[in-house]
Amino acid sequence: MQLSQNKVIIELDNVVVGYDRNIILPGVSLNVNEGDFIAITGPNGGGKTSLLRVILGLIEPRSGKVSFYERGNEVGALKIGYLPQKNAIDSRFPITVKEVVSSGLLRSKSLLNNGLKSDESKQVEAVLKLVGMDAYSNVSIGNLSGGQLQRTLFARAVVSNPSVLVLDEPLSYIDKTFESQFYNIVEDLAKNTTIILVSHEMARIMQMANRHIIVDRGIEDCHAHRHFIPTDCK
């Protein structure tokens, strides 16, 4: 079922993000609506990743507020899947592809102690097949190529069927043979998932997104057909 739009699920109200004395985002406001597919671009150092990290709660804003809503009611958090820009996992760590993906289903009780439920095992198997990593299920991540590891981390981000999916430069490590399939998967997920995606490669993404945002030490909704620099949006 297609998500209804115009219902705010994430609200940034006058949020300031900075590191030491360097202000990256000076009092920005943004509403993310249920069903949005938001494509984000902007120059390096402009604050794209900082914006995602403050939404995810990985960093605290210096001031302002980040709020989350379900059915019009404010909640403490949403179920968010996240694929970071850089691999945040040590490939030397002795963990298999299946274990990495399963970690996306972590509950209050440790999976290591309780294992996966039957339906969760099926979820993991299905998503591994979706990204073409089912044959590598029991392979240690140290034996994967960069593209295979990226597919594994992408699977971890989507395995829980999150209500919001955040992707930071997901194509950076994706191998070209999987790129077309990646677009197809994201397009299908967008039918039932709110998506926030940062990328410099916007040609295909722009065809799927309903909102285009420039982040360059501020936030600007862009209504131009191309939006690689802020002046394109005027």
C-alpha positions as a LaTeX table, in Angstrom:
\begin{tabular}{lrrr}
\hline
Residue & $x$ (\AA) & $y$ (\AA) & $z$ (\AA) \\
\hline
Met1 & 0.00 & 0.00 & 0.00 \\
Gln2 & 1.35 & 3.40 & $-0.96$ \\
Leu3 & 2.14 & 5.58 & 2.01 \\
Ser4 & 0.11 & 8.71 & 2.52 \\
Gln5 & 2.08 & 11.91 & 2.26 \\
Asn6 & 1.96 & 15.24 & 4.09 \\
Lys7 & 1.93 & 13.62 & 7.53 \\
Val8 & 5.03 & 14.88 & 9.32 \\
Ile9 & 7.06 & 12.06 & 10.89 \\
Ile10 & 10.37 & 13.90 & 11.48 \\
Glu11 & 10.64 & 17.57 & 12.37 \\
Leu12 & 13.81 & 19.61 & 12.77 \\
Asp13 & 13.08 & 22.93 & 14.44 \\
Asn14 & 15.86 & 25.54 & 14.30 \\
Val15 & 18.55 & 22.89 & 14.78 \\
Val16 & 22.17 & 24.01 & 15.18 \\
Val17 & 24.93 & 21.45 & 14.57 \\
Gly18 & 28.60 & 22.19 & 15.13 \\
Tyr19 & 31.92 & 20.72 & 16.13 \\
Asp20 & 34.09 & 22.76 & 18.50 \\
Arg21 & 33.76 & 26.33 & 17.19 \\
Asn22 & 32.80 & 25.27 & 13.67 \\
Ile23 & 29.06 & 25.63 & 13.01 \\
Ile24 & 28.01 & 23.23 & 10.24 \\
Leu25 & 24.24 & 23.75 & 10.24 \\
Pro26 & 23.19 & 27.14 & 11.65 \\
Gly27 & 19.60 & 26.85 & 12.82 \\
Val28 & 17.99 & 24.67 & 10.13 \\
Ser29 & 14.39 & 23.51 & 9.99 \\
Leu30 & 13.00 & 20.62 & 7.98 \\
Asn31 & 9.87 & 18.49 & 7.93 \\
Val32 & 10.04 & 14.94 & 6.60 \\
Asn33 & 6.63 & 13.62 & 5.64 \\
Glu34 & 5.44 & 10.03 & 5.62 \\
Gly35 & 6.05 & 8.62 & 2.15 \\
Asp36 & 8.71 & 11.17 & 1.18 \\
Phe37 & 11.63 & 10.16 & $-0.97$ \\
Ile38 & 14.11 & 12.94 & $-0.25$ \\
Ala39 & 17.20 & 13.21 & $-2.44$ \\
Ile40 & 19.94 & 15.27 & $-0.80$ \\
Thr41 & 22.99 & 16.74 & $-2.47$ \\
Gly42 & 25.45 & 19.54 & $-1.82$ \\
Pro43 & 29.19 & 20.23 & $-1.63$ \\
Asn44 & 31.58 & 18.25 & 0.54 \\
Gly45 & 31.65 & 19.75 & 4.03 \\
Gly46 & 28.27 & 21.39 & 3.53 \\
Gly47 & 26.62 & 19.36 & 6.30 \\
Lys48 & 24.87 & 16.47 & 4.52 \\
Thr49 & 26.19 & 13.73 & 6.80 \\
Ser50 & 25.79 & 15.96 & 9.86 \\
Leu51 & 22.12 & 16.39 & 8.95 \\
Leu52 & 21.64 & 12.63 & 8.75 \\
Arg53 & 23.52 & 12.02 & 11.99 \\
Val54 & 21.41 & 14.49 & 13.94 \\
Ile55 & 18.23 & 12.89 & 12.56 \\
Leu56 & 19.55 & 9.48 & 13.61 \\
Gly57 & 20.43 & 10.73 & 17.10 \\
Leu58 & 24.11 & 9.95 & 16.60 \\
Ile59 & 24.98 & 13.54 & 17.49 \\
Glu60 & 23.13 & 16.02 & 19.65 \\
Pro61 & 22.22 & 19.44 & 18.24 \\
Arg62 & 23.71 & 22.41 & 20.06 \\
Ser63 & 20.26 & 23.91 & 20.12 \\
Gly64 & 16.88 & 23.34 & 18.53 \\
Lys65 & 14.83 & 20.17 & 18.57 \\
Val66 & 14.44 & 16.97 & 16.55 \\
Ser67 & 10.99 & 15.41 & 16.96 \\
Phe68 & 9.46 & 12.15 & 15.72 \\
Tyr69 & 5.79 & 11.38 & 15.12 \\
Glu70 & 3.61 & 8.33 & 14.57 \\
Arg71 & $-0.05$ & 8.78 & 13.64 \\
Gly72 & 0.22 & 12.43 & 14.60 \\
Asn73 & 1.55 & 11.71 & 18.09 \\
Glu74 & 5.08 & 12.57 & 19.19 \\
Val75 & 7.20 & 9.51 & 19.99 \\
Gly76 & 10.70 & 9.01 & 21.29 \\
Ala77 & 12.06 & 7.32 & 18.17 \\
Leu78 & 11.18 & 5.71 & 14.86 \\
Lys79 & 12.36 & 2.44 & 13.36 \\
Ile80 & 15.13 & 3.71 & 11.10 \\
Gly81 & 17.44 & 1.69 & 8.87 \\
Tyr82 & 20.81 & 3.31 & 8.17 \\
Leu83 & 23.56 & 2.73 & 5.64 \\
Pro84 & 26.49 & 5.01 & 6.54 \\
Gln85 & 28.76 & 6.65 & 3.98 \\
Lys86 & 31.81 & 4.70 & 5.08 \\
Asn87 & 31.96 & 1.10 & 6.16 \\
Ala88 & 31.61 & 1.28 & 9.94 \\
Ile89 & 32.59 & $-2.32$ & 10.46 \\
Asp90 & 36.07 & $-3.78$ & 10.83 \\
Ser91 & 36.45 & $-6.42$ & 8.13 \\
Arg92 & 38.94 & $-8.22$ & 10.40 \\
Phe93 & 36.22 & $-8.87$ & 12.95 \\
Pro94 & 35.30 & $-12.59$ & 12.89 \\
Ile95 & 31.64 & $-12.30$ & 11.89 \\
Thr96 & 29.73 & $-13.79$ & 8.99 \\
Val97 & 27.53 & $-12.11$ & 6.41 \\
Lys98 & 24.41 & $-13.62$ & 8.00 \\
Glu99 & 25.43 & $-12.39$ & 11.45 \\
Val100 & 25.95 & $-8.85$ & 10.16 \\
Val101 & 22.53 & $-8.77$ & 8.53 \\
Ser102 & 20.92 & $-10.37$ & 11.60 \\
Ser103 & 22.28 & $-7.53$ & 13.74 \\
Gly104 & 19.75 & $-5.30$ & 11.99 \\
Leu105 & 17.07 & $-7.20$ & 13.93 \\
Leu106 & 18.59 & $-6.64$ & 17.38 \\
Arg107 & 15.97 & $-6.68$ & 20.08 \\
Ser108 & 16.21 & $-5.81$ & 23.76 \\
Lys109 & 17.52 & $-9.32$ & 24.38 \\
Ser110 & 20.75 & $-10.29$ & 22.69 \\
Leu111 & 20.43 & $-12.37$ & 19.55 \\
Leu112 & 23.61 & $-14.12$ & 20.60 \\
Asn113 & 21.82 & $-15.47$ & 23.66 \\
Asn114 & 18.37 & $-16.04$ & 22.19 \\
Gly115 & 18.93 & $-16.54$ & 18.48 \\
Leu116 & 16.63 & $-15.55$ & 15.65 \\
Lys117 & 12.95 & $-16.39$ & 15.64 \\
Ser118 & 11.74 & $-18.46$ & 12.71 \\
Asp119 & 10.16 & $-15.49$ & 10.93 \\
Glu120 & 13.30 & $-13.41$ & 11.50 \\
Ser121 & 15.48 & $-16.12$ & 9.97 \\
Lys122 & 13.24 & $-16.03$ & 6.92 \\
Gln123 & 13.59 & $-12.23$ & 6.78 \\
Val124 & 17.38 & $-12.52$ & 6.80 \\
Glu125 & 17.36 & $-15.22$ & 4.13 \\
Ala126 & 15.01 & $-13.19$ & 1.93 \\
Val127 & 17.04 & $-9.98$ & 2.12 \\
Leu128 & 20.31 & $-11.83$ & 1.48 \\
Lys129 & 18.78 & $-13.26$ & $-1.67$ \\
Leu130 & 17.46 & $-9.83$ & $-2.61$ \\
Val131 & 20.95 & $-8.32$ & $-2.59$ \\
Gly132 & 22.59 & $-11.36$ & $-4.14$ \\
Met133 & 24.51 & $-12.37$ & $-1.02$ \\
Asp134 & 22.67 & $-15.60$ & $-0.15$ \\
Ala135 & 25.57 & $-17.74$ & $-1.40$ \\
Tyr136 & 27.87 & $-15.88$ & 1.02 \\
Ser137 & 25.70 & $-16.28$ & 4.12 \\
Asn138 & 28.32 & $-18.12$ & 6.17 \\
Val139 & 31.35 & $-16.33$ & 4.72 \\
Ser140 & 33.43 & $-14.14$ & 7.04 \\
Ile141 & 33.22 & $-10.48$ & 6.08 \\
Gly142 & 37.01 & $-10.39$ & 5.91 \\
Asn143 & 36.76 & $-12.45$ & 2.74 \\
Leu144 & 34.38 & $-10.08$ & 0.96 \\
Ser145 & 35.13 & $-7.49$ & $-1.68$ \\
Gly146 & 34.21 & $-3.87$ & $-0.95$ \\
Gly147 & 31.08 & $-4.15$ & $-3.08$ \\
Gln148 & 29.99 & $-7.35$ & $-1.37$ \\
Leu149 & 30.45 & $-5.78$ & 2.05 \\
Gln150 & 28.39 & $-2.77$ & 0.97 \\
Arg151 & 25.59 & $-5.07$ & $-0.18$ \\
Thr152 & 25.74 & $-6.83$ & 3.18 \\
Leu153 & 25.45 & $-3.54$ & 5.08 \\
Phe154 & 22.61 & $-2.45$ & 2.80 \\
Ala155 & 20.83 & $-5.70$ & 3.65 \\
Arg156 & 21.35 & $-4.98$ & 7.36 \\
Ala157 & 19.75 & $-1.53$ & 6.90 \\
Val158 & 16.58 & $-2.90$ & 5.30 \\
Val159 & 16.11 & $-6.29$ & 7.00 \\
Ser160 & 13.87 & $-4.93$ & 9.78 \\
Asn161 & 11.46 & $-3.30$ & 7.31 \\
Pro162 & 12.12 & 0.14 & 8.81 \\
Ser163 & 9.59 & 2.94 & 8.49 \\
Val164 & 12.44 & 5.29 & 7.51 \\
Leu165 & 15.52 & 4.34 & 5.48 \\
Val166 & 18.56 & 6.65 & 5.56 \\
Leu167 & 21.24 & 6.08 & 2.91 \\
Asp168 & 24.44 & 8.14 & 2.90 \\
Glu169 & 26.24 & 7.90 & $-0.46$ \\
Pro170 & 25.12 & 4.27 & $-0.89$ \\
Leu171 & 26.70 & 3.98 & $-4.35$ \\
Ser172 & 30.21 & 4.81 & $-3.11$ \\
Tyr173 & 31.18 & 1.16 & $-2.72$ \\
Ile174 & 28.45 & $-0.63$ & $-4.68$ \\
Asp175 & 29.89 & $-2.68$ & $-7.52$ \\
Lys176 & 28.62 & $-1.71$ & $-10.97$ \\
Thr177 & 27.08 & $-5.14$ & $-11.54$ \\
Phe178 & 24.70 & $-4.51$ & $-8.62$ \\
Glu179 & 23.97 & $-0.83$ & $-9.27$ \\
Ser180 & 20.89 & $-1.38$ & $-11.42$ \\
Gln181 & 19.47 & $-3.88$ & $-8.92$ \\
Phe182 & 20.14 & $-1.41$ & $-6.09$ \\
Tyr183 & 18.02 & 1.23 & $-7.84$ \\
Asn184 & 15.23 & $-1.30$ & $-8.38$ \\
Ile185 & 15.26 & $-2.33$ & $-4.72$ \\
Val186 & 15.15 & 1.27 & $-3.49$ \\
Glu187 & 12.35 & 2.14 & $-5.91$ \\
Asp188 & 10.33 & $-0.81$ & $-4.60$ \\
Leu189 & 11.06 & 0.05 & $-0.96$ \\
Ala190 & 9.86 & 3.62 & $-1.57$ \\
Lys191 & 6.29 & 2.30 & $-1.97$ \\
Asn192 & 6.09 & 1.61 & 1.76 \\
Thr193 & 9.11 & 3.36 & 3.28 \\
Thr194 & 10.12 & 6.97 & 3.80 \\
Ile195 & 13.57 & 7.38 & 2.25 \\
Ile196 & 16.29 & 9.98 & 2.83 \\
Leu197 & 19.18 & 9.48 & 0.42 \\
Val198 & 22.40 & 11.46 & 0.01 \\
Ser199 & 24.22 & 11.08 & $-3.30$ \\
His200 & 26.34 & 12.93 & $-5.81$ \\
Glu201 & 25.01 & 10.68 & $-8.57$ \\
Met202 & 21.53 & 12.13 & $-8.93$ \\
Ala203 & 20.41 & 11.27 & $-12.48$ \\
Arg204 & 18.44 & 8.12 & $-11.56$ \\
Ile205 & 17.63 & 9.19 & $-7.99$ \\
Met206 & 15.90 & 12.36 & $-9.18$ \\
Gln207 & 13.47 & 10.26 & $-11.20$ \\
Met208 & 12.35 & 8.47 & $-8.02$ \\
Ala209 & 12.46 & 11.29 & $-5.47$ \\
Asn210 & 9.53 & 13.59 & $-4.76$ \\
Arg211 & 11.73 & 16.14 & $-2.94$ \\
His212 & 15.22 & 17.43 & $-3.73$ \\
Ile213 & 17.19 & 19.24 & $-1.06$ \\
Ile214 & 20.46 & 21.15 & $-1.20$ \\
Val215 & 22.51 & 21.08 & 2.01 \\
Asp216 & 25.26 & 23.70 & 2.04 \\
Arg217 & 25.63 & 25.11 & 5.56 \\
Gly218 & 21.85 & 25.36 & 5.43 \\
Ile219 & 18.87 & 23.57 & 3.88 \\
Glu220 & 17.04 & 24.59 & 0.73 \\
Asp221 & 14.21 & 22.74 & $-1.00$ \\
Cys222 & 14.98 & 22.63 & $-4.69$ \\
His223 & 12.38 & 22.61 & $-7.45$ \\
Ala224 & 14.73 & 22.71 & $-10.42$ \\
His225 & 15.20 & 19.78 & $-12.82$ \\
Arg226 & 18.84 & 19.70 & $-11.88$ \\
His227 & 20.23 & 20.83 & $-8.53$ \\
Phe228 & 23.92 & 20.33 & $-8.19$ \\
Ile229 & 24.48 & 23.87 & $-6.94$ \\
Pro230 & 22.10 & 26.14 & $-5.01$ \\
Thr231 & 21.77 & 28.62 & $-7.88$ \\
Asp232 & 20.07 & 25.91 & $-9.94$ \\
Cys233 & 17.13 & 26.13 & $-7.53$ \\
Lys234 & 16.39 & 29.82 & $-8.07$ \\
\hline
\end{tabular}
